[in-house]
């Protein structure tokens, strides 16, 4: 589902150029749950932003399936993102002036707009995650765990084949973190390709593959037994 080769990214720093990524290769098939670990500043979020076409690499290529998306125009990348990718962020990124339901429906704007079918699916997702009675509440009226569940519903509204999660449990207690992790693993069991970047070891349990990001490169680590995903 996702393939990237030779990804490089550098930034200008006070002491000169800083290479964050230096030739990253990664491949994620449908049904795989891939975890990327690394310390603060190692480039985990930078890598996820490149894979999700939120930023452009200085070198390297990215494919979604057989589509070379890194070579697309800005508009083409936006369309590819809408069709293929769902994002789950540590800070939730909900719009404060929209209700929980309308925050979920934001994803529909990237695939043709809001219609009754998508509105019905949004309500079904909120109900699935125990938020049916919170649909008309605003983010400030929701707990952190509830906000992250709304963010997850938004990420999967369009049934994207690829789900990218950046420290999705970083702002949650253990119970709410477990809900999100179970949902991410369920996406992989249902045939989605899931990539999670994290500094928490518990997030890697049951992953199909675990990588450590060091010195700008991915290093394969020992993964927990795959049956733990079930």
Residue pairs with C-beta under 8 A, 6 or more apart in sequence:
1 28
1 29
1 30
1 64
1 65
1 161
1 162
1 193
2 26
2 27
2 28
2 51
2 62
2 63
2 64
2 162
2 193
2 195
3 26
3 27
3 28
3 62
3 63
4 24
4 25
4 26
4 27
4 50
4 51
4 60
4 61
4 62
4 63
5 25
5 60
5 61
6 23
6 24
6 25
6 59
6 60
6 61
7 21
7 23
7 24
7 25
7 47
7 50
7 57
7 59
7 60
7 62
8 19
8 21
8 22
8 23
8 24
8 57
8 58
8 59
8 60
8 216
9 19
9 20
9 21
9 43
9 46
9 50
9 55
9 57
9 58
10 17
10 18
10 19
10 20
10 58
11 17
11 18
11 20
12 18
19 216
20 43
20 46
20 216
21 43
21 46
21 47
21 50
21 57
21 216
21 217
22 215
22 216
22 217
23 60
23 216
23 217
24 47
24 60
24 213
24 216
24 217
24 218
25 218
26 34
26 51
26 195
26 211
26 218
28 34
28 162
28 193
28 194
28 195
29 193
30 161
30 191
30 192
30 193
31 188
31 189
31 191
31 192
31 193
31 208
32 188
32 193
32 194
32 208
32 209
33 184
33 185
33 188
33 194
33 196
33 206
33 207
33 208
33 229
34 193
34 194
34 195
34 196
34 207
34 208
34 209
34 210
34 211
35 195
35 196
35 197
35 198
35 203
35 204
35 207
35 209
35 210
35 211
36 44
36 47
36 48
36 195
36 196
36 197
36 198
36 210
36 211
36 212
36 213
36 218
37 44
37 197
37 198
37 199
37 201
37 204
37 210
37 211
37 212
37 213
37 221
38 44
38 197
38 199
38 212
38 213
38 214
39 199
40 199
42 213
42 214
43 213
43 216
44 166
44 167
44 197
44 198
44 199
44 213
45 166
45 167
45 197
46 55
47 197
47 213
48 164
48 166
48 195
48 197
49 55
50 56
50 57
50 60
50 62
51 62
51 164
51 195
52 81
52 85
52 87
52 164
53 62
53 69
53 70
53 77
53 78
53 80
53 81
53 85
54 81
56 70
57 70
60 70
61 68
61 70
61 71
62 68
62 69
62 70
63 69
63 70
64 80
64 84
64 85
64 161
64 162
65 84
65 161
67 80
69 76
69 77
69 80
69 84
72 80
78 110
81 110
82 110
82 111
82 158
83 111
83 158
83 160
84 160
84 161
84 162
85 160
85 162
85 163
85 164
86 107
86 154
86 155
86 156
86 157
86 158
86 160
86 162
86 163
86 164
87 155
87 163
87 164
87 165
87 166
88 148
88 151
88 152
88 155
88 163
88 164
88 165
88 166
88 168
88 180
88 184
89 151
89 165
89 166
89 167
89 168
90 166
90 167
90 168
90 170
90 171
91 171
92 139
92 144
92 147
92 148
92 150
92 151
92 171
93 151
94 100
94 103
94 139
94 147
94 150
94 151
95 102
95 103
95 106
95 139
96 138
96 139
96 140
97 138
98 106
98 138
98 139
99 135
99 136
99 137
99 138
100 126
100 131
100 134
100 135
100 136
100 137
100 138
100 139
100 142
100 146
100 150
101 119
101 122
101 123
101 126
101 135
101 136
103 139
103 150
103 151
103 154
104 122
104 125
104 126
104 150
104 153
104 154
104 157
105 114
105 118
105 119
105 122
105 154
105 157
106 154
107 154
107 155
107 157
107 158
108 114
108 115
108 118
108 122
108 157
108 158
110 158
111 158
118 157
121 157
122 153
122 157
123 132
123 135
125 153
125 156
125 157
126 132
126 134
126 135
126 150
126 153
129 149
129 152
129 153
129 179
129 183
130 149
131 146
131 149
131 150
131 153
134 141
134 142
134 146
134 150
139 147
139 150
142 150
143 176
144 171
144 172
144 173
144 176
145 172
145 173
145 175
145 176
145 179
148 168
148 171
148 172
148 176
148 180
149 176
149 179
149 180
152 168
152 180
152 183
155 163
156 163
156 187
160 192
161 191
161 192
161 193
162 192
162 193
162 194
162 195
163 184
163 187
163 192
163 193
163 194
163 195
164 195
165 184
165 194
165 195
165 196
165 197
166 197
167 197
167 198
167 199
168 177
168 180
168 181
168 184
168 196
168 198
168 203
169 176
169 177
169 180
169 181
169 198
169 200
169 203
170 198
170 199
170 200
172 180
181 202
181 203
184 194
184 196
185 194
185 206
185 229
187 194
188 194
188 208
188 229
189 229
189 230
196 203
196 207
197 213
198 204
204 210
204 221
204 223
204 224
205 224
205 228
206 224
206 225
206 226
206 227
206 228
206 229
207 223
207 224
207 226
207 229
208 223
208 226
208 229
209 220
209 223
210 220
210 221
210 222
210 223
210 224
211 218
211 219
211 220
211 221
212 218
212 219
212 221
213 219
